[in-house]
């Protein structure tokens, strides 16, 4: 069972990166954060990315791909917890 955390998050309704729909994103005050995304058509349908706010446009890098949602969510939370902001 996943723990529940109250991280700062941002609205990313409709944001897409590399054909993956962003489902949840957490952006810290230094404009760096992490995103969790899904694409049911992809070989690895779940991904987490490091992201940053570039003058109001979210950009994504350093993705980790997963075949299942639970492992992707665990990675998303881990990346947030281990980020030194």
N, C-alpha and C positions, 0 to 999 in steps of 0.2 A: 504494500500500500504506500502511495506517495504521501509525503508530508505536505501540508498546506503552508505557504509562505505569503506574507503581505509585502511584496516588493513593489517599488514604484513602477508603474507601467504606463504605456502610452497607447492611444488609439491608433490602430493601423488598418482600419476597415478598408478592404479592397486592395491593399498593397500586395504586389506580386513581385517575386524575384526568381528568375530562372524557371518560370512556370510553376513555382510553388506559391501557394496562398499563405500569407503570414497570418497565423492564428493568434499569436500572443507575442508581445515584445516588451522588454523592460529597458528603459533608457535612463541612465544615471545623470546627475547634474553636470558631469563633464562631457556630455553628449556622446558617450560610448555606452553600448548595451548589448543585448542579445535577443535573438528572435527564434521562435519555434514556428515551423511551417509544414504544410502538407500538399502533396500532389499524388492523387490516387492512381495516376497513369504512369508514374515513374517506377523504375526498378527498385529504388529505395524511396518509398513514399513519404518519409519524414526526414526533416533536416533541422539542425540548429545552426545559426550563424552568429558571428560577432557582427555588430552593426555600429554605425556612427551617423550622427546628424551632420550633414555637410550643407550648411546654409539653408536648412529647412527641408532638404531632401535626404531621406534615409538611404544609406548605402550599406551593402552587405559583403562580408568577406569571411574567410576561414570557416567554411562549412563542415559539419559532421553529419554524415548520412546514416539513416537507420531503416531497417525493414519493419520495425514495430514502434508503435506510439509510446509505450511505456519507457523503453530505453531512451528514446528521443527526449521525453519529458525529464527523465532523470538527468540526462546530459545538460539540458537547458537549465535546470535548477542548479546543477553543479557548477556550470560556467558562471552563473550569477553569484553564487556563494563564494567562489574563489577569485572573483574580480576585485582588485585593489583599487578602489576609487578614492 
